[in-house]
Amino acid sequence: MKKSNWLTLLQKYRAIAVIRASQIEIGYKMACSVAAGGMQLIEITWNSEGAPELIAQLQTTLPACIVGTGTLLTTDDLQQAITAGAQFLFTPHTDVAMIRAAVAANVPIIPGALSPTEIVTAWHAGASAVKVFPISAVGGVSYIKNLQGPLGDIPLIPTGGVTLENAKEFISAGALAVGLAGELFPKALVADENWQAITQRAKTLMHSLTTL
């Protein structure tokens, strides 16, 4: 996927559902729930049970969705994810070798970074966008806003502190998109398998972002 196509998808959908599941069946239901709520960018973390199989299953049953993976820590993880068919790749850190490997394979990669130096390093290495993580540790929305002056040309995706309530503020502050995990999938709702409530949370999020 070309970088320009990936950025167009982010501009269109604005939010990525991040799924970390200890059972493949639960991960599948989590994904279907947010897809029913209108979310079409779905990340299955690589440390989820059966991540490669789940990615393949979702790409078959949710053809309208773009399904990728995250929490990739090594180049070996990344190569396995590419082989598994992940359509985009997230890492929690900036590793230039991993970025270059993804670029060579023509798969969008969004490395994690926190400081301006890390963000610029990731972007110059070929990142498709940069994940600002954990955003809650550095001031949240105000940090994204303050980055816009010097780094406004770099597409940023804050995670680790984005909520249903503040997601719109992050976009208004300059973020291209946001990533949400626990906010979409409260432990109690997942434990109760209350998929309808999770679908409603996804709908609420997408409605807030489409009114920008």
PyMOL commands that place a pseudoatom at each C-alpha (Angstrom):
pseudoatom trace, name=CA, resn=MET, resi=1, chain=A, elem=C, hetatm=0, pos=[0.000, 0.000, 0.000]
pseudoatom trace, name=CA, resn=LYS, resi=2, chain=A, elem=C, hetatm=0, pos=[1.380, 3.401, -0.940]
pseudoatom trace, name=CA, resn=LYS, resi=3, chain=A, elem=C, hetatm=0, pos=[1.992, 5.882, 1.862]
pseudoatom trace, name=CA, resn=SER, resi=4, chain=A, elem=C, hetatm=0, pos=[-0.448, 8.306, 0.216]
pseudoatom trace, name=CA, resn=ASN, resi=5, chain=A, elem=C, hetatm=0, pos=[-3.199, 5.652, 0.216]
pseudoatom trace, name=CA, resn=TRP, resi=6, chain=A, elem=C, hetatm=0, pos=[-2.594, 4.903, 3.896]
pseudoatom trace, name=CA, resn=LEU, resi=7, chain=A, elem=C, hetatm=0, pos=[-2.789, 8.581, 4.807]
pseudoatom trace, name=CA, resn=THR, resi=8, chain=A, elem=C, hetatm=0, pos=[-6.032, 8.873, 2.843]
pseudoatom trace, name=CA, resn=LEU, resi=9, chain=A, elem=C, hetatm=0, pos=[-7.507, 5.997, 4.879]
pseudoatom trace, name=CA, resn=LEU, resi=10, chain=A, elem=C, hetatm=0, pos=[-6.454, 7.685, 8.117]
pseudoatom trace, name=CA, resn=GLN, resi=11, chain=A, elem=C, hetatm=0, pos=[-7.953, 10.967, 6.962]
pseudoatom trace, name=CA, resn=LYS, resi=12, chain=A, elem=C, hetatm=0, pos=[-11.205, 9.200, 6.134]
pseudoatom trace, name=CA, resn=TYR, resi=13, chain=A, elem=C, hetatm=0, pos=[-11.672, 6.954, 9.169]
pseudoatom trace, name=CA, resn=ARG, resi=14, chain=A, elem=C, hetatm=0, pos=[-9.745, 8.874, 11.856]
pseudoatom trace, name=CA, resn=ALA, resi=15, chain=A, elem=C, hetatm=0, pos=[-9.708, 6.052, 14.427]
pseudoatom trace, name=CA, resn=ILE, resi=16, chain=A, elem=C, hetatm=0, pos=[-7.998, 2.685, 14.834]
pseudoatom trace, name=CA, resn=ALA, resi=17, chain=A, elem=C, hetatm=0, pos=[-9.374, -0.015, 17.117]
pseudoatom trace, name=CA, resn=VAL, resi=18, chain=A, elem=C, hetatm=0, pos=[-6.526, -1.740, 18.972]
pseudoatom trace, name=CA, resn=ILE, resi=19, chain=A, elem=C, hetatm=0, pos=[-7.367, -5.297, 20.025]
pseudoatom trace, name=CA, resn=ARG, resi=20, chain=A, elem=C, hetatm=0, pos=[-5.324, -7.340, 22.482]
pseudoatom trace, name=CA, resn=ALA, resi=21, chain=A, elem=C, hetatm=0, pos=[-6.997, -10.653, 23.215]
pseudoatom trace, name=CA, resn=SER, resi=22, chain=A, elem=C, hetatm=0, pos=[-5.977, -13.754, 25.170]
pseudoatom trace, name=CA, resn=GLN, resi=23, chain=A, elem=C, hetatm=0, pos=[-8.372, -15.939, 23.164]
pseudoatom trace, name=CA, resn=ILE, resi=24, chain=A, elem=C, hetatm=0, pos=[-8.733, -15.889, 19.404]
pseudoatom trace, name=CA, resn=GLU, resi=25, chain=A, elem=C, hetatm=0, pos=[-12.521, -16.255, 19.630]
pseudoatom trace, name=CA, resn=ILE, resi=26, chain=A, elem=C, hetatm=0, pos=[-12.775, -13.208, 21.888]
pseudoatom trace, name=CA, resn=GLY, resi=27, chain=A, elem=C, hetatm=0, pos=[-10.488, -11.193, 19.613]
pseudoatom trace, name=CA, resn=TYR, resi=28, chain=A, elem=C, hetatm=0, pos=[-12.701, -12.073, 16.667]
pseudoatom trace, name=CA, resn=LYS, resi=29, chain=A, elem=C, hetatm=0, pos=[-15.855, -10.917, 18.457]
pseudoatom trace, name=CA, resn=MET, resi=30, chain=A, elem=C, hetatm=0, pos=[-14.150, -7.703, 19.607]
pseudoatom trace, name=CA, resn=ALA, resi=31, chain=A, elem=C, hetatm=0, pos=[-13.233, -6.905, 16.009]
pseudoatom trace, name=CA, resn=CYS, resi=32, chain=A, elem=C, hetatm=0, pos=[-16.692, -7.685, 14.662]
pseudoatom trace, name=CA, resn=SER, resi=33, chain=A, elem=C, hetatm=0, pos=[-18.254, -5.493, 17.359]
pseudoatom trace, name=CA, resn=VAL, resi=34, chain=A, elem=C, hetatm=0, pos=[-16.308, -2.365, 16.457]
pseudoatom trace, name=CA, resn=ALA, resi=35, chain=A, elem=C, hetatm=0, pos=[-16.721, -3.057, 12.738]
pseudoatom trace, name=CA, resn=ALA, resi=36, chain=A, elem=C, hetatm=0, pos=[-20.486, -3.118, 13.319]
pseudoatom trace, name=CA, resn=GLY, resi=37, chain=A, elem=C, hetatm=0, pos=[-20.082, 0.290, 14.927]
pseudoatom trace, name=CA, resn=GLY, resi=38, chain=A, elem=C, hetatm=0, pos=[-18.478, 1.722, 11.800]
pseudoatom trace, name=CA, resn=MET, resi=39, chain=A, elem=C, hetatm=0, pos=[-14.772, 1.303, 12.505]
pseudoatom trace, name=CA, resn=GLN, resi=40, chain=A, elem=C, hetatm=0, pos=[-12.786, -0.002, 9.550]
pseudoatom trace, name=CA, resn=LEU, resi=41, chain=A, elem=C, hetatm=0, pos=[-9.180, 0.212, 10.743]
pseudoatom trace, name=CA, resn=ILE, resi=42, chain=A, elem=C, hetatm=0, pos=[-8.484, -2.682, 13.093]
pseudoatom trace, name=CA, resn=GLU, resi=43, chain=A, elem=C, hetatm=0, pos=[-5.167, -3.530, 14.747]
pseudoatom trace, name=CA, resn=ILE, resi=44, chain=A, elem=C, hetatm=0, pos=[-4.632, -6.981, 16.247]
pseudoatom trace, name=CA, resn=THR, resi=45, chain=A, elem=C, hetatm=0, pos=[-1.654, -6.803, 18.584]
pseudoatom trace, name=CA, resn=TRP, resi=46, chain=A, elem=C, hetatm=0, pos=[1.001, -9.367, 17.741]
pseudoatom trace, name=CA, resn=ASN, resi=47, chain=A, elem=C, hetatm=0, pos=[0.957, -10.659, 21.329]
pseudoatom trace, name=CA, resn=SER, resi=48, chain=A, elem=C, hetatm=0, pos=[-2.710, -11.643, 21.020]
pseudoatom trace, name=CA, resn=GLU, resi=49, chain=A, elem=C, hetatm=0, pos=[-3.408, -15.357, 20.931]
pseudoatom trace, name=CA, resn=GLY, resi=50, chain=A, elem=C, hetatm=0, pos=[-3.271, -16.661, 17.365]
pseudoatom trace, name=CA, resn=ALA, resi=51, chain=A, elem=C, hetatm=0, pos=[-2.655, -13.209, 15.881]
pseudoatom trace, name=CA, resn=PRO, resi=52, chain=A, elem=C, hetatm=0, pos=[-1.717, -14.454, 12.374]
pseudoatom trace, name=CA, resn=GLU, resi=53, chain=A, elem=C, hetatm=0, pos=[-4.801, -16.677, 12.165]
pseudoatom trace, name=CA, resn=LEU, resi=54, chain=A, elem=C, hetatm=0, pos=[-7.068, -13.950, 13.522]
pseudoatom trace, name=CA, resn=ILE, resi=55, chain=A, elem=C, hetatm=0, pos=[-5.772, -11.416, 11.000]
pseudoatom trace, name=CA, resn=ALA, resi=56, chain=A, elem=C, hetatm=0, pos=[-6.456, -13.826, 8.141]
pseudoatom trace, name=CA, resn=GLN, resi=57, chain=A, elem=C, hetatm=0, pos=[-9.907, -14.688, 9.477]
pseudoatom trace, name=CA, resn=LEU, resi=58, chain=A, elem=C, hetatm=0, pos=[-10.916, -11.040, 9.808]
pseudoatom trace, name=CA, resn=GLN, resi=59, chain=A, elem=C, hetatm=0, pos=[-9.675, -10.163, 6.341]
pseudoatom trace, name=CA, resn=THR, resi=60, chain=A, elem=C, hetatm=0, pos=[-11.972, -12.867, 4.992]
pseudoatom trace, name=CA, resn=THR, resi=61, chain=A, elem=C, hetatm=0, pos=[-15.054, -12.114, 7.069]
pseudoatom trace, name=CA, resn=LEU, resi=62, chain=A, elem=C, hetatm=0, pos=[-14.691, -8.302, 7.231]
pseudoatom trace, name=CA, resn=PRO, resi=63, chain=A, elem=C, hetatm=0, pos=[-13.551, -7.454, 3.692]
pseudoatom trace, name=CA, resn=ALA, resi=64, chain=A, elem=C, hetatm=0, pos=[-14.461, -3.778, 4.101]
pseudoatom trace, name=CA, resn=CYS, resi=65, chain=A, elem=C, hetatm=0, pos=[-11.978, -3.431, 6.970]
pseudoatom trace, name=CA, resn=ILE, resi=66, chain=A, elem=C, hetatm=0, pos=[-8.236, -2.858, 6.846]
pseudoatom trace, name=CA, resn=VAL, resi=67, chain=A, elem=C, hetatm=0, pos=[-6.661, -5.272, 9.324]
pseudoatom trace, name=CA, resn=GLY, resi=68, chain=A, elem=C, hetatm=0, pos=[-3.117, -4.802, 10.572]
pseudoatom trace, name=CA, resn=THR, resi=69, chain=A, elem=C, hetatm=0, pos=[-1.055, -5.598, 13.614]
pseudoatom trace, name=CA, resn=GLY, resi=70, chain=A, elem=C, hetatm=0, pos=[0.901, -3.870, 16.356]
pseudoatom trace, name=CA, resn=THR, resi=71, chain=A, elem=C, hetatm=0, pos=[3.187, -4.371, 19.343]
pseudoatom trace, name=CA, resn=LEU, resi=72, chain=A, elem=C, hetatm=0, pos=[5.901, -5.536, 16.967]
pseudoatom trace, name=CA, resn=LEU, resi=73, chain=A, elem=C, hetatm=0, pos=[9.194, -5.471, 18.856]
pseudoatom trace, name=CA, resn=THR, resi=74, chain=A, elem=C, hetatm=0, pos=[11.738, -7.004, 16.476]
pseudoatom trace, name=CA, resn=THR, resi=75, chain=A, elem=C, hetatm=0, pos=[12.468, -7.259, 12.778]
pseudoatom trace, name=CA, resn=ASP, resi=76, chain=A, elem=C, hetatm=0, pos=[11.633, -10.957, 13.036]
pseudoatom trace, name=CA, resn=ASP, resi=77, chain=A, elem=C, hetatm=0, pos=[8.184, -10.072, 14.439]
pseudoatom trace, name=CA, resn=LEU, resi=78, chain=A, elem=C, hetatm=0, pos=[7.721, -7.625, 11.590]
pseudoatom trace, name=CA, resn=GLN, resi=79, chain=A, elem=C, hetatm=0, pos=[8.655, -10.118, 8.891]
pseudoatom trace, name=CA, resn=GLN, resi=80, chain=A, elem=C, hetatm=0, pos=[6.280, -12.698, 10.366]
pseudoatom trace, name=CA, resn=ALA, resi=81, chain=A, elem=C, hetatm=0, pos=[3.484, -10.119, 10.420]
pseudoatom trace, name=CA, resn=ILE, resi=82, chain=A, elem=C, hetatm=0, pos=[4.095, -9.217, 6.788]
pseudoatom trace, name=CA, resn=THR, resi=83, chain=A, elem=C, hetatm=0, pos=[4.047, -12.912, 5.867]
pseudoatom trace, name=CA, resn=ALA, resi=84, chain=A, elem=C, hetatm=0, pos=[0.757, -13.250, 7.767]
pseudoatom trace, name=CA, resn=GLY, resi=85, chain=A, elem=C, hetatm=0, pos=[-0.770, -10.567, 5.535]
pseudoatom trace, name=CA, resn=ALA, resi=86, chain=A, elem=C, hetatm=0, pos=[-1.000, -7.664, 7.985]
pseudoatom trace, name=CA, resn=GLN, resi=87, chain=A, elem=C, hetatm=0, pos=[-2.072, -4.587, 6.019]
pseudoatom trace, name=CA, resn=PHE, resi=88, chain=A, elem=C, hetatm=0, pos=[-0.329, -2.112, 8.331]
pseudoatom trace, name=CA, resn=LEU, resi=89, chain=A, elem=C, hetatm=0, pos=[2.239, -2.371, 11.117]
pseudoatom trace, name=CA, resn=PHE, resi=90, chain=A, elem=C, hetatm=0, pos=[2.520, -0.545, 14.448]
pseudoatom trace, name=CA, resn=THR, resi=91, chain=A, elem=C, hetatm=0, pos=[5.481, -0.655, 16.812]
pseudoatom trace, name=CA, resn=PRO, resi=92, chain=A, elem=C, hetatm=0, pos=[5.711, 0.846, 20.311]
pseudoatom trace, name=CA, resn=HIS, resi=93, chain=A, elem=C, hetatm=0, pos=[9.161, 2.243, 19.540]
pseudoatom trace, name=CA, resn=THR, resi=94, chain=A, elem=C, hetatm=0, pos=[11.330, 3.678, 16.774]
pseudoatom trace, name=CA, resn=ASP, resi=95, chain=A, elem=C, hetatm=0, pos=[13.636, 1.121, 15.144]
pseudoatom trace, name=CA, resn=VAL, resi=96, chain=A, elem=C, hetatm=0, pos=[15.114, 2.322, 11.861]
pseudoatom trace, name=CA, resn=ALA, resi=97, chain=A, elem=C, hetatm=0, pos=[15.869, -1.217, 10.643]
pseudoatom trace, name=CA, resn=MET, resi=98, chain=A, elem=C, hetatm=0, pos=[12.224, -2.232, 11.161]
pseudoatom trace, name=CA, resn=ILE, resi=99, chain=A, elem=C, hetatm=0, pos=[10.987, 0.875, 9.373]
pseudoatom trace, name=CA, resn=ARG, resi=100, chain=A, elem=C, hetatm=0, pos=[13.212, 0.200, 6.389]
pseudoatom trace, name=CA, resn=ALA, resi=101, chain=A, elem=C, hetatm=0, pos=[12.139, -3.455, 6.235]
pseudoatom trace, name=CA, resn=ALA, resi=102, chain=A, elem=C, hetatm=0, pos=[8.476, -2.441, 6.118]
pseudoatom trace, name=CA, resn=VAL, resi=103, chain=A, elem=C, hetatm=0, pos=[9.145, 0.208, 3.465]
pseudoatom trace, name=CA, resn=ALA, resi=104, chain=A, elem=C, hetatm=0, pos=[10.955, -2.407, 1.356]
pseudoatom trace, name=CA, resn=ALA, resi=105, chain=A, elem=C, hetatm=0, pos=[7.908, -4.659, 1.638]
pseudoatom trace, name=CA, resn=ASN, resi=106, chain=A, elem=C, hetatm=0, pos=[5.554, -1.769, 0.771]
pseudoatom trace, name=CA, resn=VAL, resi=107, chain=A, elem=C, hetatm=0, pos=[3.545, -2.183, 3.986]
pseudoatom trace, name=CA, resn=PRO, resi=108, chain=A, elem=C, hetatm=0, pos=[2.636, 0.957, 5.972]
pseudoatom trace, name=CA, resn=ILE, resi=109, chain=A, elem=C, hetatm=0, pos=[4.555, 1.187, 9.239]
pseudoatom trace, name=CA, resn=ILE, resi=110, chain=A, elem=C, hetatm=0, pos=[3.690, 3.469, 12.129]
pseudoatom trace, name=CA, resn=PRO, resi=111, chain=A, elem=C, hetatm=0, pos=[6.463, 3.412, 14.742]
pseudoatom trace, name=CA, resn=GLY, resi=112, chain=A, elem=C, hetatm=0, pos=[5.983, 4.667, 18.253]
pseudoatom trace, name=CA, resn=ALA, resi=113, chain=A, elem=C, hetatm=0, pos=[7.800, 7.829, 19.330]
pseudoatom trace, name=CA, resn=LEU, resi=114, chain=A, elem=C, hetatm=0, pos=[7.459, 10.392, 22.087]
pseudoatom trace, name=CA, resn=SER, resi=115, chain=A, elem=C, hetatm=0, pos=[10.027, 13.174, 21.820]
pseudoatom trace, name=CA, resn=PRO, resi=116, chain=A, elem=C, hetatm=0, pos=[10.384, 15.485, 18.814]
pseudoatom trace, name=CA, resn=THR, resi=117, chain=A, elem=C, hetatm=0, pos=[13.750, 13.840, 18.075]
pseudoatom trace, name=CA, resn=GLU, resi=118, chain=A, elem=C, hetatm=0, pos=[12.179, 10.373, 17.964]
pseudoatom trace, name=CA, resn=ILE, resi=119, chain=A, elem=C, hetatm=0, pos=[9.265, 11.592, 15.840]
pseudoatom trace, name=CA, resn=VAL, resi=120, chain=A, elem=C, hetatm=0, pos=[11.538, 13.220, 13.269]
pseudoatom trace, name=CA, resn=THR, resi=121, chain=A, elem=C, hetatm=0, pos=[13.900, 10.219, 13.251]
pseudoatom trace, name=CA, resn=ALA, resi=122, chain=A, elem=C, hetatm=0, pos=[11.010, 7.852, 12.528]
pseudoatom trace, name=CA, resn=TRP, resi=123, chain=A, elem=C, hetatm=0, pos=[9.607, 10.084, 9.789]
pseudoatom trace, name=CA, resn=HIS, resi=124, chain=A, elem=C, hetatm=0, pos=[12.954, 10.574, 8.050]
pseudoatom trace, name=CA, resn=ALA, resi=125, chain=A, elem=C, hetatm=0, pos=[13.554, 6.811, 8.146]
pseudoatom trace, name=CA, resn=GLY, resi=126, chain=A, elem=C, hetatm=0, pos=[10.428, 6.296, 6.046]
pseudoatom trace, name=CA, resn=ALA, resi=127, chain=A, elem=C, hetatm=0, pos=[7.562, 5.890, 8.520]
pseudoatom trace, name=CA, resn=SER, resi=128, chain=A, elem=C, hetatm=0, pos=[4.080, 6.080, 6.998]
pseudoatom trace, name=CA, resn=ALA, resi=129, chain=A, elem=C, hetatm=0, pos=[2.916, 8.071, 10.051]
pseudoatom trace, name=CA, resn=VAL, resi=130, chain=A, elem=C, hetatm=0, pos=[4.158, 8.271, 13.630]
pseudoatom trace, name=CA, resn=LYS, resi=131, chain=A, elem=C, hetatm=0, pos=[2.418, 6.933, 16.726]
pseudoatom trace, name=CA, resn=VAL, resi=132, chain=A, elem=C, hetatm=0, pos=[2.833, 9.311, 19.658]
pseudoatom trace, name=CA, resn=PHE, resi=133, chain=A, elem=C, hetatm=0, pos=[2.826, 6.937, 22.620]
pseudoatom trace, name=CA, resn=PRO, resi=134, chain=A, elem=C, hetatm=0, pos=[2.020, 7.068, 25.478]
pseudoatom trace, name=CA, resn=ILE, resi=135, chain=A, elem=C, hetatm=0, pos=[0.336, 10.407, 24.915]
pseudoatom trace, name=CA, resn=SER, resi=136, chain=A, elem=C, hetatm=0, pos=[-1.078, 10.593, 28.459]
pseudoatom trace, name=CA, resn=ALA, resi=137, chain=A, elem=C, hetatm=0, pos=[2.464, 10.781, 29.849]
pseudoatom trace, name=CA, resn=VAL, resi=138, chain=A, elem=C, hetatm=0, pos=[3.312, 14.047, 28.102]
pseudoatom trace, name=CA, resn=GLY, resi=139, chain=A, elem=C, hetatm=0, pos=[0.259, 16.241, 28.416]
pseudoatom trace, name=CA, resn=GLY, resi=140, chain=A, elem=C, hetatm=0, pos=[-2.284, 14.691, 26.073]
pseudoatom trace, name=CA, resn=VAL, resi=141, chain=A, elem=C, hetatm=0, pos=[-4.021, 17.045, 23.656]
pseudoatom trace, name=CA, resn=SER, resi=142, chain=A, elem=C, hetatm=0, pos=[-1.795, 19.998, 24.530]
pseudoatom trace, name=CA, resn=TYR, resi=143, chain=A, elem=C, hetatm=0, pos=[1.329, 18.052, 23.517]
pseudoatom trace, name=CA, resn=ILE, resi=144, chain=A, elem=C, hetatm=0, pos=[-0.092, 17.301, 20.051]
pseudoatom trace, name=CA, resn=LYS, resi=145, chain=A, elem=C, hetatm=0, pos=[-1.056, 20.957, 19.710]
pseudoatom trace, name=CA, resn=ASN, resi=146, chain=A, elem=C, hetatm=0, pos=[2.443, 22.112, 20.682]
pseudoatom trace, name=CA, resn=LEU, resi=147, chain=A, elem=C, hetatm=0, pos=[4.035, 19.789, 18.123]
pseudoatom trace, name=CA, resn=GLN, resi=148, chain=A, elem=C, hetatm=0, pos=[2.122, 21.370, 15.254]
pseudoatom trace, name=CA, resn=GLY, resi=149, chain=A, elem=C, hetatm=0, pos=[4.376, 24.411, 14.951]
pseudoatom trace, name=CA, resn=PRO, resi=150, chain=A, elem=C, hetatm=0, pos=[7.665, 22.619, 14.260]
pseudoatom trace, name=CA, resn=LEU, resi=151, chain=A, elem=C, hetatm=0, pos=[6.342, 19.220, 13.154]
pseudoatom trace, name=CA, resn=GLY, resi=152, chain=A, elem=C, hetatm=0, pos=[2.975, 19.973, 11.566]
pseudoatom trace, name=CA, resn=ASP, resi=153, chain=A, elem=C, hetatm=0, pos=[3.873, 18.212, 8.315]
pseudoatom trace, name=CA, resn=ILE, resi=154, chain=A, elem=C, hetatm=0, pos=[4.345, 14.840, 10.053]
pseudoatom trace, name=CA, resn=PRO, resi=155, chain=A, elem=C, hetatm=0, pos=[1.122, 12.790, 10.403]
pseudoatom trace, name=CA, resn=LEU, resi=156, chain=A, elem=C, hetatm=0, pos=[0.703, 11.887, 14.078]
pseudoatom trace, name=CA, resn=ILE, resi=157, chain=A, elem=C, hetatm=0, pos=[-1.467, 9.212, 15.698]
pseudoatom trace, name=CA, resn=PRO, resi=158, chain=A, elem=C, hetatm=0, pos=[-1.684, 9.567, 19.482]
pseudoatom trace, name=CA, resn=THR, resi=159, chain=A, elem=C, hetatm=0, pos=[-2.413, 6.458, 21.534]
pseudoatom trace, name=CA, resn=GLY, resi=160, chain=A, elem=C, hetatm=0, pos=[-2.217, 5.516, 25.191]
pseudoatom trace, name=CA, resn=GLY, resi=161, chain=A, elem=C, hetatm=0, pos=[-4.560, 8.064, 26.670]
pseudoatom trace, name=CA, resn=VAL, resi=162, chain=A, elem=C, hetatm=0, pos=[-7.173, 8.670, 23.979]
pseudoatom trace, name=CA, resn=THR, resi=163, chain=A, elem=C, hetatm=0, pos=[-10.773, 8.387, 25.212]
pseudoatom trace, name=CA, resn=LEU, resi=164, chain=A, elem=C, hetatm=0, pos=[-14.208, 8.554, 23.643]
pseudoatom trace, name=CA, resn=GLU, resi=165, chain=A, elem=C, hetatm=0, pos=[-14.508, 12.017, 25.147]
pseudoatom trace, name=CA, resn=ASN, resi=166, chain=A, elem=C, hetatm=0, pos=[-11.192, 13.520, 24.012]
pseudoatom trace, name=CA, resn=ALA, resi=167, chain=A, elem=C, hetatm=0, pos=[-10.677, 11.802, 20.637]
pseudoatom trace, name=CA, resn=LYS, resi=168, chain=A, elem=C, hetatm=0, pos=[-12.227, 14.729, 18.796]
pseudoatom trace, name=CA, resn=GLU, resi=169, chain=A, elem=C, hetatm=0, pos=[-9.976, 17.166, 20.655]
pseudoatom trace, name=CA, resn=PHE, resi=170, chain=A, elem=C, hetatm=0, pos=[-6.881, 15.288, 19.474]
pseudoatom trace, name=CA, resn=ILE, resi=171, chain=A, elem=C, hetatm=0, pos=[-8.013, 15.558, 15.853]
pseudoatom trace, name=CA, resn=SER, resi=172, chain=A, elem=C, hetatm=0, pos=[-8.826, 19.233, 16.278]
pseudoatom trace, name=CA, resn=ALA, resi=173, chain=A, elem=C, hetatm=0, pos=[-5.359, 19.726, 17.802]
pseudoatom trace, name=CA, resn=GLY, resi=174, chain=A, elem=C, hetatm=0, pos=[-3.712, 18.362, 14.659]
pseudoatom trace, name=CA, resn=ALA, resi=175, chain=A, elem=C, hetatm=0, pos=[-3.589, 14.577, 14.980]
pseudoatom trace, name=CA, resn=LEU, resi=176, chain=A, elem=C, hetatm=0, pos=[-4.404, 12.783, 11.743]
pseudoatom trace, name=CA, resn=ALA, resi=177, chain=A, elem=C, hetatm=0, pos=[-6.040, 9.872, 13.574]
pseudoatom trace, name=CA, resn=VAL, resi=178, chain=A, elem=C, hetatm=0, pos=[-6.213, 8.279, 17.023]
pseudoatom trace, name=CA, resn=GLY, resi=179, chain=A, elem=C, hetatm=0, pos=[-5.800, 4.777, 18.394]
pseudoatom trace, name=CA, resn=LEU, resi=180, chain=A, elem=C, hetatm=0, pos=[-7.987, 3.362, 21.168]
pseudoatom trace, name=CA, resn=ALA, resi=181, chain=A, elem=C, hetatm=0, pos=[-7.744, 0.087, 23.052]
pseudoatom trace, name=CA, resn=GLY, resi=182, chain=A, elem=C, hetatm=0, pos=[-9.160, -0.168, 26.565]
pseudoatom trace, name=CA, resn=GLU, resi=183, chain=A, elem=C, hetatm=0, pos=[-11.528, 2.757, 26.009]
pseudoatom trace, name=CA, resn=LEU, resi=184, chain=A, elem=C, hetatm=0, pos=[-13.321, 0.787, 23.289]
pseudoatom trace, name=CA, resn=PHE, resi=185, chain=A, elem=C, hetatm=0, pos=[-13.081, -2.507, 25.119]
pseudoatom trace, name=CA, resn=PRO, resi=186, chain=A, elem=C, hetatm=0, pos=[-13.656, -2.051, 28.865]
pseudoatom trace, name=CA, resn=LYS, resi=187, chain=A, elem=C, hetatm=0, pos=[-12.642, -5.231, 30.676]
pseudoatom trace, name=CA, resn=ALA, resi=188, chain=A, elem=C, hetatm=0, pos=[-16.070, -5.656, 32.237]
pseudoatom trace, name=CA, resn=LEU, resi=189, chain=A, elem=C, hetatm=0, pos=[-17.868, -5.512, 28.888]
pseudoatom trace, name=CA, resn=VAL, resi=190, chain=A, elem=C, hetatm=0, pos=[-15.450, -7.985, 27.301]
pseudoatom trace, name=CA, resn=ALA, resi=191, chain=A, elem=C, hetatm=0, pos=[-15.746, -10.340, 30.289]
pseudoatom trace, name=CA, resn=ASP, resi=192, chain=A, elem=C, hetatm=0, pos=[-19.544, -10.208, 29.990]
pseudoatom trace, name=CA, resn=GLU, resi=193, chain=A, elem=C, hetatm=0, pos=[-19.291, -10.532, 26.199]
pseudoatom trace, name=CA, resn=ASN, resi=194, chain=A, elem=C, hetatm=0, pos=[-21.526, -7.481, 25.908]
pseudoatom trace, name=CA, resn=TRP, resi=195, chain=A, elem=C, hetatm=0, pos=[-20.708, -6.930, 22.252]
pseudoatom trace, name=CA, resn=GLN, resi=196, chain=A, elem=C, hetatm=0, pos=[-23.711, -4.675, 21.669]
pseudoatom trace, name=CA, resn=ALA, resi=197, chain=A, elem=C, hetatm=0, pos=[-22.373, -2.188, 24.224]
pseudoatom trace, name=CA, resn=ILE, resi=198, chain=A, elem=C, hetatm=0, pos=[-18.959, -2.221, 22.535]
pseudoatom trace, name=CA, resn=THR, resi=199, chain=A, elem=C, hetatm=0, pos=[-20.599, -1.624, 19.155]
pseudoatom trace, name=CA, resn=GLN, resi=200, chain=A, elem=C, hetatm=0, pos=[-22.367, 1.368, 20.672]
pseudoatom trace, name=CA, resn=ARG, resi=201, chain=A, elem=C, hetatm=0, pos=[-19.061, 2.739, 21.981]
pseudoatom trace, name=CA, resn=ALA, resi=202, chain=A, elem=C, hetatm=0, pos=[-17.612, 2.478, 18.485]
pseudoatom trace, name=CA, resn=LYS, resi=203, chain=A, elem=C, hetatm=0, pos=[-20.652, 4.241, 17.022]
pseudoatom trace, name=CA, resn=THR, resi=204, chain=A, elem=C, hetatm=0, pos=[-20.324, 7.035, 19.586]
pseudoatom trace, name=CA, resn=LEU, resi=205, chain=A, elem=C, hetatm=0, pos=[-16.654, 7.489, 18.721]
pseudoatom trace, name=CA, resn=MET, resi=206, chain=A, elem=C, hetatm=0, pos=[-17.179, 7.518, 14.970]
pseudoatom trace, name=CA, resn=HIS, resi=207, chain=A, elem=C, hetatm=0, pos=[-20.093, 9.933, 15.256]
pseudoatom trace, name=CA, resn=SER, resi=208, chain=A, elem=C, hetatm=0, pos=[-17.942, 12.377, 17.233]
pseudoatom trace, name=CA, resn=LEU, resi=209, chain=A, elem=C, hetatm=0, pos=[-15.176, 12.208, 14.618]
pseudoatom trace, name=CA, resn=THR, resi=210, chain=A, elem=C, hetatm=0, pos=[-17.443, 12.579, 11.600]
pseudoatom trace, name=CA, resn=THR, resi=211, chain=A, elem=C, hetatm=0, pos=[-18.844, 15.827, 12.955]
pseudoatom trace, name=CA, resn=LEU, resi=212, chain=A, elem=C, hetatm=0, pos=[-15.453, 17.564, 12.661]
for i in range(1, 212): cmd.bond("trace and resi %d" % i, "trace and resi %d" % (i + 1))
show_as sticks, trace
zoom trace
